[in-house]
Amino acid sequence: KNRFLAHIEKVKLVKGDVAVSLPAYLKTNPHLVVSLLYLDFDIYEPTVVALRHLIPRIPKGGIIAFDELNHEVWPGETIAVMQEMGLNKLRIERFPFGSTMSYAVIE
């Protein structure tokens, strides 16, 4: 309540299967721009769905954060990123406090 523009919603949590809920949400919110995308699905299929729908909505300077990139137990996120974005097109940065958490700034 003490924040500037506190009456404006800044975060929206949408419950459900991302393969169903994300396309439906985007249909009712065609204006959506994503400046920070945090991926923490662990597995391939939902990560691919999120990337396919949200990459076109990320402007230059936007950030994609990955929770399990290059993770031996959860390879799906890495495979999805390789397939949808190409690792050679991203400059991956690691967070100093986590061994698997990383991010890329869209250039």
KEKE-3310 file (N, C-alpha, C; in steps of 0.2 Angstrom, whole numbers, plus 5000, padded with zeros to 4 digits):
npx = (5004:5010:5018:5023:5011:5003:4991:4991:4992:5006:5012:5006:5000:4996:4987:4989:4991:5004:5004:4991:4986:4994:4993:4979:4979:4987:4979:4969:4976:4983:4992:5003:5020:5035:5047:5056:5059:5057:5062:5057:5053:5059:5057:5056:5045:5035:5044:5048:5035:5033:5044:5042:5030:5033:5046:5044:5039:5048:5058:5073:5086:5078:5077:5080:5079:5086:5083:5087:5097:5110:5109:5112:5103:5090:5089:5080:5076:5088:5089:5077:5080:5091:5085:5075:5081:5095:5110:5122:5118:5116:5123:5127:5126:5131:5124:5132:5128:5122:5123:5117:5108:5106:5107:5102:5104:5093:5099)
npy = (4994:5006:5008:5016:5018:5008:5002:4996:4981:4971:4959:4943:4928:4913:4899:4882:4870:4874:4872:4874:4884:4896:4899:4903:4913:4923:4925:4932:4943:4951:4962:4959:4961:4954:4957:4951:4934:4920:4904:4889:4875:4863:4852:4846:4848:4858:4869:4871:4875:4887:4895:4896:4903:4915:4920:4929:4940:4946:4960:4968:4968:4962:4949:4932:4920:4905:4891:4877:4876:4867:4856:4840:4831:4836:4838:4843:4857:4863:4856:4861:4875:4874:4869:4879:4892:4891:4889:4895:4907:4914:4923:4916:4919:4916:4915:4919:4913:4901:4885:4880:4890:4902:4916:4925:4940:4947:4952)
npz = (5000:5002:4992:4976:4965:4969:4967:4955:4947:4947:4946:4941:4945:4937:4938:4933:4919:4909:4895:4892:4900:4897:4883:4883:4892:4886:4875:4880:4885:4875:4874:4882:4887:4891:4902:4911:4912:4921:4921:4928:4926:4926:4917:4900:4891:4896:4897:4883:4878:4885:4881:4867:4866:4873:4870:4859:4865:4872:4874:4867:4879:4889:4901:4903:4914:4921:4929:4930:4920:4911:4920:4927:4932:4928:4913:4903:4903:4897:4885:4879:4878:4870:4858:4855:4856:4854:4860:4857:4853:4864:4878:4892:4909:4925:4942:4956:4968:4966:4959:4947:4943:4931:4919:4904:4895:4883:4867)
capx = (5000:5015:5022:5021:5006:5002:4985:4992:4995:5013:5013:5000:5001:4991:4988:4987:4995:5006:5002:4984:4984:4998:4990:4973:4981:4990:4974:4965:4981:4988:4997:5008:5027:5039:5054:5059:5056:5061:5060:5059:5049:5063:5057:5057:5038:5032:5049:5047:5029:5034:5049:5038:5025:5035:5051:5043:5036:5054:5062:5080:5087:5075:5081:5078:5083:5085:5084:5091:5101:5116:5108:5112:5097:5085:5091:5074:5077:5094:5087:5072:5083:5095:5081:5071:5085:5102:5115:5127:5116:5115:5128:5125:5129:5129:5123:5137:5126:5119:5127:5113:5105:5109:5102:5104:5101:5092:5102)
capy = (5000:5012:5008:5020:5015:5001:5000:4993:4974:4970:4951:4939:4921:4909:4892:4877:4867:4879:4871:4876:4891:4901:4902:4906:4920:4927:4927:4938:4948:4952:4967:4957:4962:4951:4960:4946:4927:4915:4897:4884:4870:4857:4847:4849:4850:4865:4874:4873:4879:4894:4898:4897:4908:4921:4924:4934:4945:4949:4965:4968:4970:4958:4944:4925:4917:4898:4887:4871:4875:4863:4852:4833:4827:4839:4840:4845:4864:4864:4854:4865:4881:4873:4869:4885:4898:4890:4891:4899:4914:4917:4924:4914:4922:4912:4918:4917:4909:4895:4881:4879:4896:4907:4920:4928:4946:4947:4957)
capz = (5000:5003:4985:4971:4960:4973:4965:4949:4948:4944:4945:4940:4945:4933:4940:4928:4914:4905:4888:4891:4903:4894:4877:4885:4896:4880:4871:4884:4886:4869:4875:4887:4886:4896:4903:4915:4911:4925:4919:4933:4925:4927:4912:4893:4887:4898:4895:4876:4877:4888:4876:4860:4867:4877:4867:4854:4869:4876:4870:4869:4886:4893:4904:4904:4920:4920:4936:4929:4914:4912:4926:4925:4934:4924:4906:4899:4902:4893:4878:4876:4876:4864:4852:4854:4856:4852:4866:4854:4852:4871:4883:4898:4915:4931:4948:4961:4974:4964:4954:4941:4941:4926:4915:4898:4893:4876:4864)
cpx = (5004:5019:5019:5017:5004:4995:4985:4995:5001:5015:5007:5002:4995:4992:4985:4992:4997:5004:4995:4983:4988:4995:4983:4974:4983:4984:4970:4970:4986:4993:5003:5015:5030:5046:5059:5055:5060:5058:5062:5054:5052:5063:5056:5050:5036:5037:5048:5041:5030:5039:5045:5033:5028:5041:5050:5040:5042:5057:5069:5081:5083:5079:5077:5082:5081:5087:5088:5095:5108:5115:5108:5106:5090:5087:5086:5075:5082:5092:5082:5075:5088:5091:5077:5075:5092:5106:5120:5125:5115:5122:5126:5129:5127:5128:5128:5135:5122:5123:5124:5109:5109:5104:5106:5100:5100:5095:5099)
cpy = (5006:5012:5013:5016:5008:4998:4996:4986:4974:4963:4948:4932:4917:4902:4888:4874:4872:4878:4873:4883:4897:4903:4905:4913:4925:4929:4933:4944:4949:4957:4965:4958:4958:4954:4955:4939:4923:4908:4892:4878:4863:4852:4850:4852:4857:4871:4876:4877:4886:4898:4900:4903:4915:4924:4929:4941:4949:4954:4965:4971:4966:4952:4938:4922:4909:4895:4881:4870:4871:4858:4844:4829:4830:4842:4844:4853:4866:4862:4858:4872:4880:4873:4875:4891:4897:4893:4896:4906:4918:4918:4922:4916:4917:4916:4915:4913:4903:4891:4880:4885:4900:4911:4923:4935:4946:4953:4958)
cpz = (5000:4996:4981:4966:4963:4970:4958:4950:4944:4943:4945:4940:4942:4934:4934:4924:4910:4898:4887:4894:4900:4888:4878:4888:4890:4876:4874:4886:4881:4869:4879:4884:4892:4897:4907:4915:4916:4924:4925:4932:4926:4921:4905:4891:4890:4897:4888:4875:4880:4883:4870:4861:4869:4874:4863:4858:4873:4872:4872:4876:4891:4896:4904:4909:4920:4927:4935:4922:4915:4918:4924:4927:4930:4918:4902:4898:4897:4886:4875:4874:4870:4857:4850:4853:4853:4857:4863:4852:4859:4874:4890:4904:4921:4937:4953:4967:4972:4958:4947:4939:4936:4923:4909:4897:4885:4872:4857)
residu = (LYS:ASN:ARG:PHE:LEU:ALA:HIS:ILE:GLU:LYS:VAL:LYS:LEU:VAL:LYS:GLY:ASP:VAL:ALA:VAL:SER:LEU:PRO:ALA:TYR:LEU:LYS:THR:ASN:PRO:HIS:LEU:VAL:VAL:SER:LEU:LEU:TYR:LEU:ASP:PHE:ASP:ILE:TYR:GLU:PRO:THR:VAL:VAL:ALA:LEU:ARG:HIS:LEU:ILE:PRO:ARG:ILE:PRO:LYS:GLY:GLY:ILE:ILE:ALA:PHE:ASP:GLU:LEU:ASN:HIS:GLU:VAL:TRP:PRO:GLY:GLU:THR:ILE:ALA:VAL:MET:GLN:GLU:MET:GLY:LEU:ASN:LYS:LEU:ARG:ILE:GLU:ARG:PHE:PRO:PHE:GLY:SER:THR:MET:SER:TYR:ALA:VAL:ILE:GLU)
# end
